[in-house]
Structures are given as C-alpha cells and as structure tokens.
Amino acid sequence: MSSVAAKAMREFDLTEEDFRFLARQVYDLTGIVIHERKRDMLYSRLSRRLRSLGLGTFREYCDYVSGPDGDGEIGAMINAVTTNLTHFFRESHHFDHLRDEALPAAVAADRQAGSKRLRIWSAGCSSGEEPYSIAMTLKSAAVDFSRWNVRVLASDLDTDMVARAAAGRYRAADATGIPDDLAGKHTDAVTTPNGSEVRMRDALRQMIVFKQLNLMGDWPMRGPFDAIFCRNVMIYFDHATKARLVDRFAELLRPDGWLYIGHSESLSKVSDRFQLAGRTIYRRVK
C-alpha cells in the first residue's frame, strides 16, 4: 500500500502543522528529537490518546495539550512517545567493568577519604532491568558493603515505567539474561494465573530508589555519584542537548567517576570532560 493510500485510510488526520507542533512540544519537554521519519510512530502512539480522550482530530489534541486542562495530559503524551527497550545485563561488558574496575577504584578512594558511601545512577532506567542488574553486580563484587551506605538511583521520564520498575516483577521469559548464580541469590520464581514470573527479592529492591525524573529539568540530587549509566538515551537528542546533558553528568560525578553510554553512542566532539576508557565506557577527567 502506498503512503498516500495509507494516509487516506487513517482514523485521524495529522497535518504538517499538527506534527510540527507535537514534535516541538516533545522536544521542549524532553530534548527528544522526533524527525519526519518518525511521523508514523508519533501518529500510532498518540492515536491511542485521542481515542482515550474522545477527540476526533489531532488539531483538537494539540488544542487540548496547549489549553488550560492540558497539564495533566503532558505526562501521558510523553509516556506514549518514549521508547522503552531494555533487558537484564544488556551490554554485559559494562557490568564486568563496574565490578572489576569501577567499584575497586571507588572503594579505595572512599577508604582514603574516610568515607563508606557509594552512589550509582541509572538515568533512563526504563522498566528496571538496568538498576537491578547494577544492584546484583554490587552484591557479587568482592567487597563487603554491609557497613557501607550504598544506593542506586533509578530514574526515568515515563511514570508507567518507573512504577513497573519499582514493582520488580518480570515475566520469566524476560529474565533469562540474569546469570543463574545471581538469579538464585536475588530473585524468586513465582507461578501466577498469567504465567511464570521472576520477582526481585526485597534485599535487592531496598538498594534502589526509583524516581520519575526529566533529564531536561531540575535535578534534586546533589551527588557525587561514583558511576552513571545513561545508555541508549542520547540517541534521541541533538548535539547541543547531548553536550548540556553530559556536562551536567560531569558536575555530579566524583573526580575520576565513570559514565556508561549505549552501544551506538559516543562522546566524540560532544565533551572534553571525559576520556574513553573502554567500549562505550568513559572516565571523568575534568
């Protein structure tokens, strides 16, 4: 079917003006760039919002979002257009580096300073697989953290994802990436009417603080963080937005702290405050 025919069969009319307005709203709120090639994606995801609100056209939706009653819709709109794709121990070399390089260095620095405090941030945690992978990595490290103040901050723009992450419940099929030894120590297999589930144990969940956070907005935390994971988030940003975000990360990281980014991302020509230390692994140098 041609694009012209597909457009003619659409339930709602999405004009160029409407598309540009909504794309700009998303960019201003989140920094996410929605290119013309993502028009069908935006149409598909926001059509659900039109149906839910009983609206007949995208023009009505634009007016609603920008009107006096639109504040409550902003979160739902952002939740609809953001992409959440993740799995446990994704890009496993990051967790190997965290366990073998970053944690020993952080522990040595904290001991020298007379501190026993460790902070890691999962920025863009989606449905929680990443922060739980981080927590399991901390548990498996050759360091006794029993008398340390250890916390993992897990944040995401999407409130629905934050709620799912905090619940710590996953389909068994989605938890196959957890190594068997770690799964046996930190998860429970449960049979439910909807099928088999894997649930994170309380001791693991208590290491993590889940928060809704817009990376483009104000950050209430002060840091410093020993490491920040921000993976497959910056692919949606333009160069200027990436540069601002990375600079803010540097400000929150301790000297020589670590930044882990996605497999298709790079800080080349984005920031001189980090030095490449491994595959998509950067260390703060300024």
ChimeraX attribute file (.defattr): number of C-alpha atoms within 10 A of each C-alpha:
attribute: neighborCount
match mode: 1-to-1
recipient: residues
	/A:1	6
	/A:2	7
	/A:3	8
	/A:4	8
	/A:5	9
	/A:6	9
	/A:7	14
	/A:8	11
	/A:9	10
	/A:10	12
	/A:11	11
	/A:12	17
	/A:13	15
	/A:14	19
	/A:15	12
	/A:16	10
	/A:17	12
	/A:18	18
	/A:19	20
	/A:20	16
	/A:21	15
	/A:22	19
	/A:23	20
	/A:24	16
	/A:25	19
	/A:26	19
	/A:27	18
	/A:28	12
	/A:29	15
	/A:30	19
	/A:31	22
	/A:32	23
	/A:33	17
	/A:34	20
	/A:35	12
	/A:36	13
	/A:37	8
	/A:38	11
	/A:39	15
	/A:40	12
	/A:41	13
	/A:42	21
	/A:43	18
	/A:44	13
	/A:45	15
	/A:46	21
	/A:47	22
	/A:48	13
	/A:49	17
	/A:50	16
	/A:51	12
	/A:52	9
	/A:53	12
	/A:54	10
	/A:55	15
	/A:56	14
	/A:57	17
	/A:58	22
	/A:59	18
	/A:60	13
	/A:61	22
	/A:62	17
	/A:63	13
	/A:64	16
	/A:65	18
	/A:66	15
	/A:67	10
	/A:68	9
	/A:69	11
	/A:70	14
	/A:71	12
	/A:72	10
	/A:73	16
	/A:74	16
	/A:75	15
	/A:76	15
	/A:77	20
	/A:78	19
	/A:79	18
	/A:80	18
	/A:81	19
	/A:82	17
	/A:83	13
	/A:84	15
	/A:85	10
	/A:86	16
	/A:87	17
	/A:88	19
	/A:89	23
	/A:90	17
	/A:91	15
	/A:92	12
	/A:93	14
	/A:94	22
	/A:95	20
	/A:96	14
	/A:97	15
	/A:98	22
	/A:99	20
	/A:100	14
	/A:101	12
	/A:102	19
	/A:103	20
	/A:104	15
	/A:105	15
	/A:106	23
	/A:107	19
	/A:108	13
	/A:109	14
	/A:110	14
	/A:111	11
	/A:112	10
	/A:113	9
	/A:114	9
	/A:115	13
	/A:116	17
	/A:117	18
	/A:118	19
	/A:119	18
	/A:120	24
	/A:121	24
	/A:122	24
	/A:123	23
	/A:124	27
	/A:125	30
	/A:126	27
	/A:127	28
	/A:128	28
	/A:129	22
	/A:130	24
	/A:131	31
	/A:132	26
	/A:133	21
	/A:134	25
	/A:135	21
	/A:136	22
	/A:137	18
	/A:138	21
	/A:139	19
	/A:140	14
	/A:141	15
	/A:142	11
	/A:143	12
	/A:144	10
	/A:145	15
	/A:146	8
	/A:147	8
	/A:148	12
	/A:149	12
	/A:150	16
	/A:151	17
	/A:152	24
	/A:153	19
	/A:154	27
	/A:155	26
	/A:156	24
	/A:157	22
	/A:158	26
	/A:159	19
	/A:160	16
	/A:161	20
	/A:162	22
	/A:163	17
	/A:164	14
	/A:165	25
	/A:166	18
	/A:167	15
	/A:168	19
	/A:169	20
	/A:170	20
	/A:171	16
	/A:172	15
	/A:173	11
	/A:174	14
	/A:175	19
	/A:176	14
	/A:177	15
	/A:178	20
	/A:179	12
	/A:180	9
	/A:181	9
	/A:182	14
	/A:183	19
	/A:184	11
	/A:185	14
	/A:186	19
	/A:187	21
	/A:188	13
	/A:189	16
	/A:190	14
	/A:191	11
	/A:192	8
	/A:193	5
	/A:194	7
	/A:195	10
	/A:196	13
	/A:197	19
	/A:198	20
	/A:199	19
	/A:200	20
	/A:201	15
	/A:202	11
	/A:203	11
	/A:204	20
	/A:205	20
	/A:206	12
	/A:207	20
	/A:208	22
	/A:209	14
	/A:210	21
	/A:211	19
	/A:212	17
	/A:213	19
	/A:214	17
	/A:215	18
	/A:216	16
	/A:217	10
	/A:218	8
	/A:219	10
	/A:220	7
	/A:221	9
	/A:222	9
	/A:223	14
	/A:224	18
	/A:225	26
	/A:226	23
	/A:227	28
	/A:228	23
	/A:229	23
	/A:230	18
	/A:231	23
	/A:232	18
	/A:233	19
	/A:234	23
	/A:235	16
	/A:236	18
	/A:237	17
	/A:238	13
	/A:239	13
	/A:240	10
	/A:241	19
	/A:242	19
	/A:243	18
	/A:244	13
	/A:245	19
	/A:246	20
	/A:247	17
	/A:248	13
	/A:249	23
	/A:250	24
	/A:251	17
	/A:252	18
	/A:253	23
	/A:254	18
	/A:255	15
	/A:256	20
	/A:257	23
	/A:258	30
	/A:259	27
	/A:260	23
	/A:261	23
	/A:262	19
	/A:263	13
	/A:264	10
	/A:265	14
	/A:266	17
	/A:267	19
	/A:268	10
	/A:269	8
	/A:270	17
	/A:271	17
	/A:272	14
	/A:273	16
	/A:274	22
	/A:275	18
	/A:276	16
	/A:277	12
	/A:278	12
	/A:279	14
	/A:280	19
	/A:281	22
	/A:282	22
	/A:283	21
	/A:284	21
	/A:285	15
	/A:286	13
